């Protein structure tokens, strides 16, 4: 059995996305969320793009009445950090990372969620900045434009973004959680060849 999820011709992915992807790199895409943070590791060679793995970091949700409790917040941070550190240890045994691209937090409607996203994003950055050549944050609109996703409407639906990412790597009916799909998109954006 293969040690990866999908291996596809680099030129096929580049043609679909309309961008050049850097060869001989390994990148990590991170879709930070307050409950499920998606992770995706993609490697490239001169000829192939390899989706190495995807993963979720799960943090229990908090009832609204408890959302301001410092102890509950700290417990959630501890749960997040434990899983990030475990993933990091496994990852460094298999790969050398060239870049980590983390989705930057955005304000929707809830300040508590915004603060959680900001904390989790910076915790992830801090844990990985010493084991990679480059780390960066990009907002959803920015990383999607890097991989040439064009929303058919003013605001893209998650399903449209997921379908675009799925089709770019010819992943067919592989079942992943929304956050894993977005992490794959972030990893593809991280692989875009710098000009």
N, C-alpha and C positions, 0 to 999 in steps of 0.2 A: 504494500500500500504506500502511496506517495506521502511524503512529509509536508506537503503543501495542499492548498485548496484548489488552485487553478494555475496552470502555466499556459500562456498564450503568446503568440507572436507579437513582438514589440511593434512591428509595423502595422499590424491590424488594429491595435489599441490607438496608436498615433493617428491613423487614418480616421478612426471613429471620432476621436476627440478633436482632431484638427490642430494638434500641438506636437512638438518634439519632446520626448521623454529622455532624461539623462540615463546613459548606460552605466552599469556596474555600480549601482547605489542600492542601499537599503534604507527605507524610510518608515516612519511610524506616523499614522494619522490618529488623532485623538478628538473624538466628539464628546466634549465634557457636558454632562447633564447632572441634574440633582439626584436622579435615581439610578439611571443606567448610563455609564460612560462607555462609549464604544471605542475599541482599539483595533487597528488594522496595520499589519506589517506587510509591506510590498518590497520585493527586490527586483532589480533589473539586471540584465546582461546586455551584451551587444544585440542579441536577437530576441530575448524574451522578457516578458513581465510576469512575475510570479507572485500571486497572492499567497503569502506564507501562512498567515493565520489571522483570525479575528477573535476578539474576546470582549466580554462585558465585565465591567466593575459595577457591582450592584450595591446600592446603599438603601437601607429601608426608608420608606417614606415616613414623614412625621405628621401626625394629626395637626391641623391648623392651630388648635388651642395650645399646642406645645411648641410651636415654631419659634418662639422667642426664648425658649429655655436654653441657657448657656450649656448646661450639662448634656442635654440632648444633642445640641450642635457639636460639642466636642466628641461625643460618642460617634456621631456620623463621620466626622473628620477622621477619627481613629480607624473606623471600619474602612474608609476610603484609602487611607495611607497604607494600612496593612496589605490591602489587595494590590495597590500600585507597587509597593516594595516587592511583593511576591512575584508579580509579573516581570518587574525589572530584573530580578535575579535569574529567572528562567530565560529571559530575552538575551541577556549578556552572555549566556553560555552558548547561544546559537548564532547570534548576529552581532555585527558591528554597525551601529546606526550612523548614517550620514546626516540625517535630518529628522527632526520631530516637528510636525505641524499640528498645532492645537487650535481648535475652533475658539475664537475669542467670544467672550460672553456678550450678550445683548439684552437690552431691557425690553421685556414684553409687557407684562401687567403687574408683576409681583416683585417687590423689592427684596423680599427674603430669598426668592429664587435667584435673582441677580447676584446677591451677595454670595450665595452658595456656589454658583457657577464661577464667580471670580476667585473664590477661595480654592476650589477644586482645580481650576485651571492653573493657578500659580503654584499650587502644591505639586502638580504634575510637572510643570516646567522646572521647578526646583529639584525634583527627584531625578530628572533626566538630563539636565544641562551639562553635567560633567561626563556623560558617556556618549555624547554625540557631537559631531562637528558643528551643527547649527540647530537652533530651536527658534520657533517663530509662532506668533499668533496671527490668525486671519479670521475675519468675520465670515459668516455664511455666504453673504453675497459675493465677497471677494474671492474665496476659494472656489466657489461655483463658477465664477467668470473665468478663473484661471484654466479650468478644464472645459471651458466653452459651453457650459450649460446655459441654454436660453429658455427661459420660462415662457410657455405659451400664453400665460396671462401675466398681469402685473406682478402678482405674488405667486411664487412657485409653491405647488403642493408637494409635500414630502414624497408622495407616491411618484410624481413625475421625476423628481431628483433621483429616487431609488431606481426607477426604471432606466434612467439614463446611465447610471453607474453600472447597473446589472448588464445592460447591453454593451457597454464599453469593454467589459471583460468577458463577454459571452458566458455569463454565469447561470443562464437558464433558470431553473426552478430551485436553486439553492436557497434554503430557508435561513435567513438571518434577521436579527432585530434591527429596527430602524436606525438605531445609534451605530450599529456595526456598519451598515451601508454608508452612512455619512462619514464614518472613519475611513472607509475605503476611498471615498471621494477626496477626503483631505490628504490621504497618502498619495493619490494620483497627482493632486495639485503640488505636493511636495517634490514629486519626481519630475515636474516640468523643467526642461533644460533651461538653464540660465543663459541668456544671450550676452 
